[in-house]
Amino acid sequence: MTEFLFWLYPAYIKSYLSTISKDDADALRFSLLNGSLCPAQKKDMEVVIRFYAAHSFLLELRTGIGLTGEITPETPELHS
């Protein structure tokens, strides 16, 4: 990843992800996963999340979908 993405994830993306509210089922899954991983696995999981979050950000920039508002909760593709 570029140095920009290494900066972007902790400065913006990670803090944003921590503010997203979770329903009870999601909160349970996050808790179960967090409690079952050893420290090395937690570090690996953080690297995987950083990779996908940063590349999702780049994909949005390339496609502009998030900027144009084309994805809405009513978009059928999101529910399949």
C-alpha contacts under 8 A as a table, 3 or more apart, distances in Angstrom:
res1	aa1	res2	aa2	distance
1	M	5	L	6.18
1	M	6	F	6.89
2	T	5	L	5.37
2	T	6	F	6.51
3	E	6	F	4.95
3	E	7	W	6.27
4	F	7	W	5.13
4	F	8	L	5.93
5	L	8	L	4.77
5	L	9	Y	6.06
5	L	54	A	6.21
6	F	9	Y	5.88
6	F	10	P	7.37
7	W	10	P	6.11
7	W	11	A	6.08
8	L	11	A	5.15
8	L	12	Y	5.53
8	L	13	I	6.49
8	L	54	A	7.75
9	Y	12	Y	5.64
9	Y	13	I	4.70
9	Y	14	K	5.58
9	Y	50	R	6.48
9	Y	53	A	7.59
9	Y	54	A	6.48
10	P	13	I	6.29
10	P	14	K	5.24
10	P	15	S	6.91
11	A	14	K	6.99
11	A	15	S	6.95
12	Y	15	S	5.56
12	Y	16	Y	6.15
13	I	16	Y	5.07
13	I	17	L	6.12
13	I	53	A	7.21
13	I	54	A	7.75
14	K	17	L	5.13
14	K	18	S	6.33
14	K	50	R	7.98
15	S	18	S	5.22
15	S	19	T	6.69
16	Y	19	T	5.32
16	Y	20	I	6.85
17	L	20	I	5.50
22	K	25	A	7.81
22	K	26	D	5.55
22	K	27	A	5.65
23	D	26	D	5.39
23	D	27	A	6.12
24	D	27	A	5.08
24	D	28	L	6.11
25	A	28	L	5.16
25	A	29	R	6.31
26	D	29	R	5.10
26	D	30	F	6.16
27	A	30	F	5.16
27	A	31	S	6.09
28	L	31	S	5.08
28	L	32	L	6.07
29	R	32	L	5.13
29	R	33	L	6.07
30	F	33	L	5.20
30	F	34	N	6.01
31	S	34	N	5.13
31	S	35	G	6.03
32	L	35	G	5.20
32	L	36	S	6.16
33	L	36	S	5.28
33	L	37	L	6.43
34	N	37	L	5.77
34	N	42	K	7.41
37	L	40	A	7.84
37	L	41	Q	5.52
37	L	42	K	5.83
38	C	41	Q	5.25
38	C	42	K	6.21
39	P	42	K	5.03
39	P	43	K	6.30
40	A	43	K	5.15
40	A	44	D	6.31
41	Q	44	D	4.92
41	Q	45	M	6.04
42	K	45	M	4.99
42	K	46	E	6.19
43	K	46	E	5.12
43	K	47	V	6.39
44	D	47	V	5.12
44	D	48	V	6.32
45	M	48	V	5.07
45	M	49	I	6.12
46	E	49	I	5.09
46	E	50	R	6.01
47	V	50	R	5.06
47	V	51	F	6.15
48	V	51	F	5.11
48	V	52	Y	6.30
49	I	52	Y	5.29
49	I	53	A	5.87
50	R	53	A	5.19
50	R	54	A	5.96
51	F	54	A	5.40
51	F	55	H	6.20
52	Y	55	H	5.17
52	Y	56	S	5.90
53	A	56	S	5.08
53	A	57	F	6.24
54	A	57	F	5.10
54	A	58	L	6.41
55	H	58	L	4.91
55	H	59	L	6.08
56	S	59	L	4.97
56	S	60	E	6.22
57	F	60	E	5.19
57	F	61	L	6.39
58	L	61	L	5.01
58	L	62	R	6.22
59	L	62	R	5.05
59	L	63	T	6.07
60	E	63	T	5.23
60	E	64	G	5.31
60	E	65	I	6.01
60	E	66	G	5.99
60	E	67	L	7.80
61	L	64	G	5.24
61	L	65	I	7.95
64	G	67	L	5.13
64	G	68	T	6.25
65	I	68	T	5.36
65	I	69	G	6.27
65	I	70	E	5.55
65	I	71	I	6.66
66	G	69	G	5.37
66	G	70	E	6.67
66	G	71	I	6.59
67	L	70	E	7.94
69	G	72	T	6.85
71	I	75	T	6.09
72	T	75	T	5.30
73	P	78	L	7.47
75	T	78	L	5.80
75	T	79	H	7.40
76	P	79	H	5.44
76	P	80	S	6.87
77	E	80	S	5.64
